[in-house]
Each structure stands twice: as C-alpha cells, then as structure tokens.
Amino acid sequence: MAENKDYKFVDHYEFDEELLKKAFAEARKIYKERGFMRRMGFGKAPAITTVDMARAWMSEGHPFTCDHSEEVCANALKVLEAGRKSGVPIFHTTTGYIGKQQWDLPRWDEKIPMSALDINSEWLEIDPKLKPLPEEPVIHKKYASNFFGTHLAQTLNFLGVDTLIVMGATSCACVRHTVMDSTGYGFKTIVPEGTVGDRVPGVIEWNLFDMEAKFADVVPVDEVVRYLEGIDSSVYTKHERSLDQ
C-alpha cells in the first residue's frame, strides 16, 4: 500500500479479452443445448436496486474503487432516469459499519478491508453520478447481498413487485449474491449490460456469463430503458396515507 496511496489499481492489467469472449461463445452453445440460459423475461411491476454504487466503489481513490466506473454510472443513470419517469420504485444500498469499534462488522473483515467502510464517511454516500433523489431509500447492508439482513424482500413483496433490475458492484460478490437471492425470492431478475463494475479484467465477463446461465437475464441497457418507459405506476401497492393527512 505504501507505494500506491491513491489506490489506482485499475489501469495496467495484461488480459486477452478476445480469447475470453471466444470461450464464452462456445460455452453458451453448450449451455443452451442443455437447457440453460433460458429467458425469464420482464414482468408487469419492476423495481430497481443499485448495489454498492457509493463513492467508495464508483469514484477513484478508495481501496474498493472499481474499473470503468464512469461508464458504469452513465449506463446505470439511463436505467434510473427511465424508472424515475415511470414511477418505478428505486432502492439503493451501501455497505458500511458504525463507530470505532464497528461491532456490526462480521468476520468478512478477515478477508477484505471492510473496516475501511465507515458508514458516516462521504465515501458511503451514493455516488452523485447517479443523481440519487431524496425519496429513493438507501439501505445500509452489512454483507454482500442487498437482501441479507435487510427489509428489501418484504418491501418489494408489499409493493407487488415481480421483476427486479440489479446494477452495481461488484460483479463477483455483491451483485452476484443479490441476483441469486432475487431469483430465490421469486423475482424475475434483470441485469442491464454495462451497469456492473469490478476491479479485475475478466471478472465481469465471467460472472455475467454465469448469472445469465443460471439466475438472471442479461439485457442491453436500451431494451431495459424501453421496458421501463412503458410501466404504469398504478401497478404498485401503495398506502393511502390517510392517517397522516
């Protein structure tokens, strides 16, 4: 760390992406022949969740910084803006811990530097490149999945959501676990291409391939945007809030 205090880890990997793409193209043929990689499709009532799209992951200068975060945020913003215009529920998450003792930090810190994620730090704010709105809840999670130990599943069920669009970081951990749990909870699960970040080349490609094979639909951003633009917000269950008037 002493030689790299700015945490600029993302620029100089030697990696043959073309070879990987060729291997996945062949693997897709094999999987589809076996009945994998079926299309879930879109439901009638989507929600959007971002996974750890806080500054610590989406801006330069933190141990958790991801590669190509500008591009990831720009693509995610297209999806978010389409959802906002149609009244689609949006839930952000970030992973962080409280106080000097961090009693809420589990054993995970023995593997990766989770103690660097102080919940009161500006690093844990949702990255401004996403233009988050005050009415969009930010769920503070303690482990990988957006669902683990949170109220997200119960809230989505109450709203009548049948489809969850998942974007964020990282592809190999928090996004992957969120996608797996989303399908496990019974939601059609969609990952827009180009909206997922990670730190090492090849990791995104491999994990998107495997998620598409088993747990989610990986769909072009423009297709997701068109879908969201056609949503009628009346499909969601809402409180009348009559007692609050």
C-alpha positions in Angstrom: 0.0 0.0 0.0 2.8 2.4 0.7 3.7 2.6 -3.0 0.1 3.2 -4.1 -1.5 5.6 -1.6 -4.1 6.8 -4.2 -5.4 3.2 -4.8 -5.1 3.5 -8.6 -5.2 -0.2 -9.3 -7.1 -0.4 -12.5 -5.0 0.6 -15.5 -2.2 -1.9 -16.3 -3.5 -5.5 -16.5 -2.4 -7.8 -19.3 -5.5 -9.6 -20.4 -6.8 -11.3 -23.6 -10.5 -10.3 -23.7 -10.9 -11.7 -27.2 -9.9 -15.1 -26.0 -12.4 -15.0 -23.2 -15.2 -13.9 -25.5 -14.4 -16.8 -27.8 -14.5 -19.2 -24.9 -17.9 -17.9 -23.7 -19.4 -18.0 -27.1 -18.6 -21.7 -27.3 -19.8 -22.3 -23.7 -23.1 -20.5 -24.5 -23.8 -23.0 -27.2 -23.1 -26.0 -24.9 -25.3 -24.5 -22.1 -28.2 -23.7 -24.3 -28.1 -27.3 -25.7 -28.5 -28.5 -22.1 -31.5 -26.2 -21.4 -29.6 -23.5 -19.5 -29.7 -19.7 -20.3 -33.5 -19.6 -20.7 -35.1 -16.2 -20.8 -37.1 -15.1 -17.8 -38.5 -12.0 -19.5 -40.0 -8.9 -18.0 -42.9 -8.8 -15.6 -45.5 -6.1 -15.1 -44.2 -4.4 -11.9 -40.4 -3.8 -11.8 -38.3 -2.3 -9.2 -34.6 -1.1 -9.5 -31.9 -1.8 -6.9 -28.4 -0.5 -7.1 -25.7 -2.5 -5.2 -22.9 -0.5 -3.5 -22.9 2.3 -6.0 -21.5 4.6 -3.4 -18.4 6.8 -3.9 -16.1 4.1 -2.4 -16.9 1.8 -5.4 -17.7 4.3 -8.1 -15.1 7.1 -7.6 -11.3 6.9 -7.7 -9.2 6.9 -4.6 -10.6 4.1 -2.3 -9.4 0.5 -1.8 -12.8 -0.6 -3.2 -12.7 1.6 -6.3 -13.9 -0.3 -9.5 -12.6 0.0 -13.0 -14.5 2.0 -15.7 -16.9 3.4 -13.0 -17.7 6.5 -15.1 -19.1 4.2 -17.9 -20.9 2.0 -15.4 -22.6 5.0 -13.7 -23.5 6.6 -17.1 -25.3 3.4 -18.2 -26.9 2.9 -14.8 -28.2 6.5 -14.9 -30.1 5.8 -18.2 -31.9 3.0 -16.4 -32.6 5.0 -13.3 -33.9 8.0 -15.2 -36.3 5.8 -17.2 -37.5 4.3 -14.0 -37.9 7.7 -12.3 -40.1 9.0 -15.1 -42.4 6.0 -14.9 -42.7 6.0 -11.1 -40.7 2.7 -10.7 -39.5 2.1 -7.1 -35.8 2.5 -6.7 -33.7 1.2 -3.7 -30.0 1.9 -3.3 -27.7 0.0 -1.0 -24.3 0.6 0.5 -22.2 -1.5 2.9 -20.8 0.3 5.9 -20.2 0.0 9.6 -20.7 2.1 12.7 -18.2 3.7 15.1 -14.6 3.0 16.0 -15.4 -0.5 17.4 -17.6 -1.5 14.4 -19.5 -4.1 16.4 -21.7 -4.6 13.4 -18.8 -5.7 11.2 -18.8 -9.5 10.8 -16.0 -11.9 10.1 -15.8 -10.6 6.5 -13.0 -8.2 7.5 -10.6 -11.1 7.9 -10.6 -11.5 4.1 -11.0 -7.9 2.8 -10.6 -4.4 4.2 -14.3 -3.9 5.2 -13.2 -1.7 8.2 -12.4 1.0 5.6 -16.2 1.4 5.1 -17.2 3.9 7.8 -21.0 4.4 7.4 -20.6 8.1 8.3 -17.9 8.8 5.7 -18.7 10.6 2.5 -17.3 7.5 0.7 -20.5 5.7 1.7 -22.8 8.3 0.0 -24.5 7.1 -3.2 -22.3 8.4 -6.0 -23.6 11.7 -7.3 -23.1 10.5 -10.9 -26.3 8.5 -10.3 -28.2 11.7 -9.3 -29.9 10.0 -6.4 -33.2 11.6 -5.2 -34.1 12.2 -1.6 -37.1 9.9 -1.8 -35.1 6.9 -3.0 -34.3 4.8 0.1 -30.7 3.9 0.9 -30.4 0.6 2.7 -27.3 0.1 4.8 -26.3 -3.6 4.5 -23.6 -5.5 6.3 -22.8 -8.3 3.9 -22.8 -9.0 0.2 -26.5 -9.4 -0.9 -28.9 -6.5 -0.9 -31.3 -8.9 0.8 -29.1 -10.3 3.5 -30.4 -9.0 6.8 -32.4 -6.2 5.2 -36.1 -5.5 4.6 -35.8 -5.3 0.8 -37.7 -8.5 0.0 -40.6 -7.7 2.3 -40.8 -4.2 0.9 -40.8 -5.4 -2.7 -43.5 -8.0 -2.0 -45.7 -5.4 -0.3 -45.4 -3.2 -3.4 -46.4 -6.0 -5.7 -43.1 -6.1 -7.5 -42.4 -9.1 -9.8 -39.2 -8.0 -11.5 -36.0 -6.7 -10.1 -33.4 -4.8 -12.1 -30.0 -5.1 -10.4 -27.0 -2.8 -11.1 -23.8 -2.1 -9.3 -20.6 -3.5 -7.8 -19.0 -5.9 -7.7 -19.9 -8.5 -10.3 -18.3 -11.3 -8.4 -19.6 -10.7 -4.9 -22.4 -8.2 -4.0 -24.1 -8.1 -7.4 -23.9 -11.8 -7.9 -25.3 -12.6 -4.4 -28.1 -10.0 -4.8 -29.0 -11.6 -8.2 -29.1 -15.1 -6.7 -31.2 -14.0 -3.8 -33.5 -12.1 -6.0 -34.3 -15.1 -8.1 -34.6 -17.2 -4.9 -37.2 -14.8 -3.5 -39.2 -15.3 -6.7 -38.5 -12.1 -8.7 -37.7 -12.1 -12.4 -34.2 -10.7 -12.3 -32.6 -8.5 -14.9 -29.0 -7.2 -15.2 -28.6 -4.4 -17.8 -25.3 -4.8 -19.7 -22.7 -2.2 -18.9 -24.1 -1.4 -15.4 -21.9 -3.7 -13.4 -18.5 -2.9 -12.1 -15.5 -4.8 -10.7 -11.7 -4.4 -10.2 -10.0 -7.0 -12.4 -10.5 -7.7 -16.1 -12.4 -10.8 -17.0 -14.3 -10.9 -13.7 -17.3 -9.1 -15.0 -17.5 -11.1 -18.2 -17.3 -14.4 -16.3 -19.8 -13.5 -13.7 -22.3 -12.1 -16.2 -22.0 -15.2 -18.3 -22.6 -17.4 -15.2 -25.5 -15.3 -13.9 -27.1 -15.3 -17.3 -26.7 -19.1 -17.5 -28.4 -19.7 -14.1 -30.0 -16.8 -12.3 -30.9 -13.7 -14.4 -31.4 -12.2 -17.8 -28.5 -10.0 -19.0 -30.2 -7.4 -21.3 -28.9 -4.4 -23.3 -29.5 -1.1 -21.5 -31.7 0.3 -24.3 -34.0 -2.7 -24.0 -34.4 -2.2 -20.3 -35.0 1.5 -20.8 -37.8 0.9 -23.3 -39.4 -1.6 -20.9 -39.3 0.9 -18.0 -40.7 3.7 -20.2 -43.8 1.5 -20.7 -44.6 0.9 -17.0 -47.8 2.3 -15.4 -47.1 3.2 -11.8 -50.7 2.1 -10.9 -49.5 -1.5 -10.8 -47.9 -0.9 -7.4 -49.5 -1.3 -4.0 -49.4 1.9 -2.1 -50.5 3.2 1.3 -53.2 5.9 1.1 -51.5 7.6 4.0 -54.9 8.9 5.0 -54.0 8.8 8.7 -51.1 11.1 8.0 -53.1 13.9 6.4 
